[in-house]
Each structure stands twice: as structure tokens, then as C-alpha cells.
């Protein structure tokens, strides 16, 4: 410990001693800059319907998850979600596939808590602007420069219950800006 204080004291004394032959000063300046471009990033968490095994699908099962959007301040953005990987899926009827016979379970993703606006994929119009696939909605916003959290509202509706097993799907989230 004393060694530390001795070193610190020696440094302080040497800094206070004038350096011989340094009698004049000159200064200059330099510019410091950064150019910020328009950009966004997005990350998503998995959506799980229920913890543990679900019995029969005789009532709707609701669940939520979140996505984090980070965009340049003032930048308009739109977020869309694909139909999923199941070949039978459509913008208003997504499906998980699984079980022993590759059966399907229908589910849907929504932009609102009342689950009335289906979250659709982004379609690019002839003019280059982003629009929602017919019959669906996108979530739009304006970047704040900080992370903005979006909620995805999911629902497995009442339906014929397939064989026991694990069912899943992969959807792609796209942010357009």
C-alpha cells in the first residue's frame, strides 16, 4: 500500500516540475464527427402457447411475446410477420406442424390485445412503399433512437385436437424503413 502512495507522490511531483526549454505554446484544433444513417434493428422472442402439455383444444389459448425495435430517431418504420413455414399457411391462417403424423394446429398473430387485427407480412407496392398483405395489418412507428418494445398477441383457436406431440412453426419478422 505504501508503495502505491510513494509512486503517486513521485508522479505528482514530476508533473509539477517545469520542463526546461519549453517556454512557448502553440495550439490547433481538429474536427470530431460522425455521420448517422437511417437504420433499424429488430429482435424477437419466442412465442409459447402454454407451459407444459396442453390437453384438448376445446377453448382458445392466448399468449404474448415481444419484439425490440431500435431505429434512428425520426425514422418511420413498419413491421410485418410472415405467414410461417407451413405450406398450408396463409396471411389469415397460420399453422404449426408436428406430432407423429405431421398434423397441423392453426394459430394466429395479432397487432392488438383484443386480437382483432391480424399481423400480416410486408408487401412492397409498385411505388416501393411497404403495405400489409390484404386483410392484415402492420405495426408502424417512428424511431426514437432508443429500443421500442412491440407486443405480439397470439391465439390458438378452438379446433379439432390432433395427436399428442410437439407442434411448431417459424415466422420471419421484417422491418421496413
WOWO-V853457 format. One record per residue. RES is the residue in three letters. BURIAL is 1 if it has 16 or more other ideal C-beta (glycine too) atoms within 10 Angstrom, else 0. D_FIRST is the distance of its C-alpha to the first C-alpha in Angstrom with 1 decimal. Layout:
# WOWO-V853457
res=[RES,RES]
burial=[BURIAL,BURIAL]
d_first=[D_FIRST,D_FIRST]
This chain:
# WOWO-V853457
res=[UNK,UNK,UNK,UNK,UNK,UNK,UNK,UNK,UNK,UNK,UNK,UNK,UNK,UNK,UNK,UNK,UNK,UNK,UNK,UNK,UNK,UNK,UNK,UNK,UNK,UNK,UNK,UNK,UNK,UNK,UNK,UNK,UNK,UNK,UNK,UNK,UNK,UNK,UNK,UNK,UNK,UNK,UNK,UNK,UNK,UNK,UNK,UNK,UNK,UNK,UNK,UNK,UNK,UNK,UNK,UNK,UNK,UNK,UNK,UNK,UNK,UNK,UNK,UNK,UNK,UNK,UNK,UNK,UNK,UNK,UNK,UNK,UNK,UNK,UNK,UNK,UNK,UNK,UNK,UNK,UNK,UNK,UNK,UNK,UNK,UNK,UNK,UNK,UNK,UNK,UNK,UNK,UNK,UNK,UNK,UNK,UNK,UNK,UNK,UNK,UNK,UNK,UNK,UNK,UNK,UNK,UNK,UNK,UNK,UNK,UNK,UNK,UNK,UNK,UNK,UNK,UNK,UNK,UNK,UNK,UNK,UNK,UNK,UNK,UNK,UNK,UNK,UNK,UNK,UNK,UNK,UNK,UNK,UNK,UNK,UNK,UNK,UNK,UNK,UNK,UNK,UNK,UNK,UNK,UNK,UNK,UNK,UNK,UNK,UNK,UNK,UNK,UNK,UNK,UNK,UNK,UNK,UNK,UNK,UNK,UNK,UNK,UNK,UNK,UNK,UNK,UNK,UNK,UNK,UNK,UNK,UNK,UNK,UNK,UNK,UNK,UNK]
burial=[0,0,0,0,0,0,0,0,0,0,0,0,0,0,0,0,0,0,0,0,0,0,0,0,0,0,0,0,0,0,0,0,0,0,0,0,0,0,0,1,0,1,0,1,0,0,1,0,1,0,0,0,0,0,0,0,1,0,0,0,0,0,0,0,0,0,1,0,1,1,1,0,0,0,1,0,1,1,1,1,1,1,1,1,0,1,0,0,1,0,1,0,1,1,1,1,1,1,0,0,0,0,1,1,1,1,1,1,1,1,1,0,0,0,1,0,0,1,1,1,1,1,0,0,0,0,0,0,0,1,1,1,1,0,0,1,1,1,1,0,1,0,1,0,0,0,0,1,0,1,0,1,1,1,1,1,0,0,0,0,0,1,0,0,0,0,1,0,1,0,1,0,1,0,1,1,1]
d_first=[0.0,3.8,5.3,5.3,6.7,8.9,10.2,11.0,12.7,14.6,15.8,17.0,18.9,20.5,21.7,23.3,25.1,28.6,29.7,32.9,36.0,35.1,37.5,39.1,38.2,40.2,39.7,41.1,41.0,41.1,42.4,40.4,42.7,43.4,46.8,47.2,50.2,52.0,50.6,50.3,48.6,49.7,48.5,50.4,49.8,52.4,55.2,56.1,59.2,58.4,56.0,57.7,61.3,63.7,67.2,70.1,70.1,72.5,70.3,68.1,64.4,62.1,58.5,56.1,53.2,51.3,50.7,48.1,49.4,47.2,49.3,48.9,49.5,53.2,54.4,57.3,57.1,59.2,58.2,60.8,60.8,63.1,65.9,63.9,64.6,67.7,70.9,72.7,70.2,71.3,69.6,70.8,70.8,67.7,67.7,65.3,66.7,66.2,67.5,69.6,72.2,70.2,71.5,70.2,68.8,69.3,66.4,65.7,62.9,63.2,61.6,62.1,61.6,65.4,65.7,68.6,67.2,66.8,63.9,65.5,64.6,64.4,67.6,67.7,70.8,73.0,71.3,67.8,66.6,65.2,67.4,67.5,69.9,73.1,72.9,69.1,66.3,63.1,60.0,59.4,56.7,54.9,51.4,48.7,45.9,44.3,45.1,48.4,49.3,52.9,54.5,57.0,59.6,61.2,64.3,66.2,69.7,72.1,73.8,75.3,72.6,72.2,71.3,68.0,65.2,62.3,63.4,61.3,61.6,59.4,59.7,58.4,56.9,57.6,56.3,58.5,57.4]
